[in-house]
Amino acid sequence: MSASSPDLGRRDRFEDRTFSDLASDPQFRVVVDQVQAEKKAALADPGPSWKEWALHSALKWYIGLGLLIVDGWVVDFWLIQGTYLGFVTLVPLLYAEYLLWQYLWHRPQGLRTGHRAPRRWVWVHPVRFGRWTPEADLARKGELVPADQPSPAEFL
């Protein structure tokens, strides 16, 4: 593109300029500063570890897909046999899958914990916290404090 060519609306694009033009351009400098600030922020707060990410969010999708495939196999087996018993057997199978899901990822609405009597098993939520939840990680470390008691860290 020569300097005498008509303006086609591409004059301010970065691709049409040489490196020396880009380095002195204040708009480009702003973009570079933003990228550097984003990199520093990402390094300062890297987020969850790969294990936490996999257990707390990624495996939900894969296990859910696996359970759906198992349900399809059960229904398909009974439909090939020529009976609709597969739909009846889905009820206990779906309940077992629900219990598995609650065991792994149940998160209580309000965090009501304490050193009271141990929580009894109920049909809807078999565990206090799901095995692969952030609350369970805190409980295993002993950092989970009851809501009605002060935190020990406040006094140290």
Residue, then its C-alpha position, 0 to 999 in steps of 0.5 A: m500500500s503506497a502513501s498516495s493510495p486511497d484510504l480504505g479504512r485500514r490505515d489504523r490497523f496494526e498489520d499495515r504498519t512497520f515495527s518502528d511505527l508500532a513501537s512508537d504508537p501510543q495505542f500499541r503501547v497501551v495494548v502492550d501494557q494491558v497484556q503485561a498487567e494481565k500476565k502479572a495478575a495471572l502469575a500472582d493468582p494462578g487459581p486452583s491446582w490441576k487436581e482441585w480443578a479436575l475433582h471440583s469441576a471437570l470430572k462432573w461432566y465426565i462422570g455424568l456422561g459415563l452414568l448416562i451411558v450406563d443408563g442407556w446400556v441398561v435400557d437398551f439391554w431390556l429393550i433388546q430382550g423385548t420387555y419394558l422392564g428396563f424403565v422399572t430398573l432405571v428407578p433404583l439405578l438412578y437413585a444409586e447414581y444420585l447417591l454417588w453424585q451426592y457423595l462426591w459433590h454435595r455442597p450444603q446451602g448454609l454452612r452449619t457445622g460444629h462439634r455436635a453429634p455426628r450427622r446421621w445418614v439421610w436418604v437425600h444427602p448421605v454425607r455432610f459434604g461431598r468428597w470432592t468439594p472445597e468444604a470437604d478439603l477444609a474439613r479434612k484439613g481441620e480448618l472448617v469452623p462452626a458458623d456460631q463459633p469464633s475462628p481460632a485464627e482470630f486469636l493468634 
